Structure formats: structure tokens, C-alpha cells
Amino acid sequence: MAHFYESLPASIRSLSNAEAIDAFLAGGDIPGRAISGLSDQHVDALPIPGTWSIRQIVVHLMDSDLVAAYRMKRIIAEERPLLDCYDETAFSKKLFYERQSAVEACEVIRRSRQLMTMILRQLPDGTFGRAARHPEIGEITLGQIVRLYVHHIQHHVAFIVKKRELLGVPITL
């Protein structure tokens, strides 16, 4: 896990727990802003062959955020839980990402983060050091997961911004 977490930008790793929670909450609004003003043709376009469409990225972000909230809750409620893995490629291929509403997915992200933030803000600071075991990356703490998902939104929204540029509908976030 150390290598995985250390690959996050220092600006995110160095956030206090309160700052990380605020950034996590603020990230919930970013996907909706990133797709604002796009048509269905835009969100389904593949300006970079072999990559996901904007719709698929947003639905991936939704699924990933739902998994993250579940994992955070398990770390808070259980003693060193063993987390499971999921195959994001299989999710994208078998869960009809291309047919889901990008707008609704963004709303799920926003609301899920609001609800999770309500929980996170009530926790004593020491709770962010509680850990779980992940089969692929090893031990991960609650604080690390919060920061990981601050980065996850930023990472994928950068792809949306790039795709918008290629489609001739740029945006500044």
C-alpha cells in the first residue's frame, strides 16, 4: 500500500483530515460541472479511440464512489475488515454503462459524498488511522481512502476535460 498511496500528489497526501473531508465533499460537485452543457452525442463520443466515453467515465466514478463509501463504512464499523476487489472493466462492460444517465450518475456521486461527509465529520480524528486489509494493495487506512477518492475524481475529470477539448466544447473547472 505504501507505494500506491505515495503515488498520490503530495498536495493531497499532506491534507489534514478536516481538509481531506472538505475536498472529498467538494469533489462531489465536479463531475456534474464537468459534463454541464454536453449533448448525448458528446457524452457518448470516443474522441480518443480505445478509451471510455465521458458517460462511461462518469458512471465509473459513481460506481467507484459507492464502493468507496461502503469500504469507509466498513473501516469505521469493523475491526480491520478484509475488503474485496472489483473489476472496473467488467463493470463497464456488463453493467450497461453506455445506457446509464450521466446526469443521474453525477447526482448519485454528489449525494453519496454529502451523506458520507456527514459521517466523516462526526468521527474523532484517531478514527482516520483505522485500517482495513485490501487483497491487492495491502493495508489501507480510512484517511488514505478519503484522500484516494479526492484524487480519483480529479484524475478522471482531467480525462473529461481533455475529451471536451477534442470535441470542441472546452471547459475550465
C-alpha positions as CSV (number, residue, x, y, z in Angstrom):
1,M,0.0,0.0,0.0
2,A,2.8,2.4,0.8
3,H,3.8,2.7,-2.9
4,F,0.2,3.1,-4.1
5,Y,-0.6,5.8,-1.5
6,E,2.8,7.6,-2.2
7,S,1.8,7.9,-5.8
8,L,-0.9,10.4,-4.9
9,P,0.1,14.0,-5.2
10,A,1.8,15.4,-2.1
11,S,-0.8,18.2,-2.0
12,I,-3.4,15.6,-1.3
13,R,-1.3,13.4,1.0
14,S,-0.5,16.4,3.2
15,L,-4.1,17.5,3.8
16,S,-5.3,17.4,7.3
17,N,-8.3,15.1,7.9
18,A,-10.6,18.0,8.0
19,E,-9.2,19.4,4.8
20,A,-9.4,16.0,3.1
21,I,-13.1,15.7,4.1
22,D,-13.8,19.1,2.7
23,A,-12.0,18.2,-0.5
24,F,-13.9,14.9,-0.7
25,L,-17.2,16.7,-0.4
26,A,-16.2,19.4,-2.9
27,G,-15.3,16.7,-5.4
28,G,-18.9,15.5,-5.5
29,D,-19.8,18.6,-7.5
30,I,-17.0,18.3,-10.0
31,P,-18.4,15.6,-12.4
32,G,-21.7,17.4,-12.8
33,R,-19.9,20.6,-13.6
34,A,-17.5,18.7,-16.0
35,I,-20.4,17.4,-18.1
36,S,-22.5,20.6,-18.0
37,G,-23.8,21.6,-21.4
38,L,-22.9,18.4,-23.2
39,S,-25.3,16.6,-25.5
40,D,-25.8,12.9,-25.5
41,Q,-23.6,12.8,-28.7
42,H,-20.8,14.5,-26.7
43,V,-21.0,12.2,-23.7
44,D,-21.0,9.1,-25.9
45,A,-18.3,10.3,-28.3
46,L,-15.0,8.5,-28.5
47,P,-12.5,11.2,-29.5
48,I,-9.7,9.0,-28.2
49,P,-10.1,5.5,-29.7
50,G,-9.8,2.7,-27.2
51,T,-10.8,4.8,-24.2
52,W,-14.0,5.2,-22.3
53,S,-16.6,7.8,-23.3
54,I,-17.4,10.7,-21.0
55,R,-20.6,8.8,-20.0
56,Q,-18.6,5.7,-19.1
57,I,-16.1,7.7,-17.1
58,V,-18.9,9.3,-15.0
59,V,-20.7,6.0,-14.4
60,H,-17.4,4.5,-13.4
61,L,-16.9,7.4,-10.9
62,M,-20.3,6.7,-9.5
63,D,-19.7,3.0,-9.0
64,S,-16.3,3.7,-7.6
65,D,-17.6,6.2,-5.1
66,L,-20.3,3.8,-4.0
67,V,-17.7,1.1,-3.4
68,A,-15.5,3.7,-1.5
69,A,-18.4,4.7,0.8
70,Y,-19.0,1.0,1.6
71,R,-15.3,0.5,2.3
72,M,-15.1,3.6,4.5
73,K,-18.1,2.5,6.5
74,R,-16.6,-1.0,7.0
75,I,-13.4,0.5,8.3
76,I,-15.3,2.7,10.7
77,A,-17.6,0.0,12.0
78,E,-15.5,-3.2,11.8
79,E,-12.1,-4.2,13.2
80,R,-9.6,-4.5,10.4
81,P,-12.0,-5.7,7.7
82,L,-10.9,-7.6,4.7
83,L,-12.0,-5.5,1.7
84,D,-12.9,-7.1,-1.6
85,C,-11.8,-6.2,-5.1
86,Y,-13.9,-5.4,-8.1
87,D,-13.1,-5.5,-11.8
88,E,-13.9,-2.0,-13.2
89,T,-13.5,-3.2,-16.7
90,A,-16.1,-5.9,-16.2
91,F,-18.4,-3.4,-14.5
92,S,-18.1,-1.1,-17.5
93,K,-18.8,-3.9,-20.0
94,K,-21.6,-5.8,-18.2
95,L,-23.5,-3.1,-16.2
96,F,-24.7,-1.1,-19.3
97,Y,-22.6,2.0,-18.6
98,E,-23.4,3.2,-22.1
99,R,-27.1,3.3,-21.3
100,Q,-27.0,4.9,-17.9
101,S,-27.7,8.6,-17.3
102,A,-24.6,10.7,-16.9
103,V,-26.6,13.4,-15.2
104,E,-28.1,10.9,-12.7
105,A,-24.7,9.3,-12.1
106,C,-23.3,12.7,-11.2
107,E,-26.2,13.3,-8.8
108,V,-25.5,10.0,-7.1
109,I,-21.9,10.9,-6.6
110,R,-22.8,14.3,-5.2
111,R,-25.4,12.9,-2.8
112,S,-23.3,9.9,-1.7
113,R,-20.4,12.2,-0.9
114,Q,-22.7,14.5,1.1
115,L,-24.0,11.6,3.2
116,M,-20.6,10.1,3.7
117,T,-19.2,13.5,4.7
118,M,-21.9,13.8,7.4
119,I,-20.5,10.6,8.9
120,L,-16.8,11.5,8.4
121,R,-17.2,14.9,10.1
122,Q,-18.5,13.3,13.3
123,L,-15.6,11.0,13.7
124,P,-12.8,11.6,16.2
125,D,-9.5,12.3,14.4
126,G,-8.0,9.0,15.5
127,T,-10.6,7.1,13.5
128,F,-8.8,8.1,10.3
129,G,-5.9,5.8,11.3
130,R,-8.2,2.8,11.5
131,A,-7.2,0.3,8.8
132,A,-8.6,-2.4,6.5
133,R,-6.8,-5.1,4.5
134,H,-7.1,-5.0,0.7
135,P,-6.0,-8.1,-1.2
136,E,-4.2,-6.2,-3.9
137,I,-2.8,-3.1,-2.2
138,G,-2.4,-4.3,1.4
139,E,-3.3,-2.2,4.5
140,I,-5.2,1.0,3.9
141,T,-6.5,3.5,6.4
142,L,-9.7,5.4,6.4
143,G,-7.7,8.6,6.0
144,Q,-5.9,7.2,3.0
145,I,-9.2,6.1,1.3
146,V,-10.6,9.6,1.7
147,R,-7.6,11.1,0.1
148,L,-7.5,8.5,-2.6
149,Y,-11.0,9.4,-3.6
150,V,-10.2,13.1,-3.5
151,H,-7.6,12.3,-6.2
152,H,-9.8,9.8,-8.1
153,I,-12.3,12.4,-9.1
154,Q,-9.5,14.8,-10.1
155,H,-7.7,12.1,-12.1
156,H,-10.8,11.1,-14.2
157,V,-12.2,14.6,-14.6
158,A,-8.9,15.5,-16.3
159,F,-9.8,12.9,-19.0
160,I,-13.3,14.5,-19.4
161,V,-11.7,18.0,-19.8
162,K,-9.4,16.6,-22.5
163,K,-12.2,14.9,-24.3
164,R,-14.3,18.1,-24.2
165,E,-11.3,19.9,-25.8
166,L,-11.1,17.3,-28.6
167,L,-14.9,17.6,-29.1
168,G,-14.7,21.4,-29.5
169,V,-16.6,22.1,-26.3
170,P,-13.8,23.1,-23.8
171,I,-14.5,23.8,-20.2
172,T,-12.5,25.3,-17.3
173,L,-13.1,23.9,-13.9
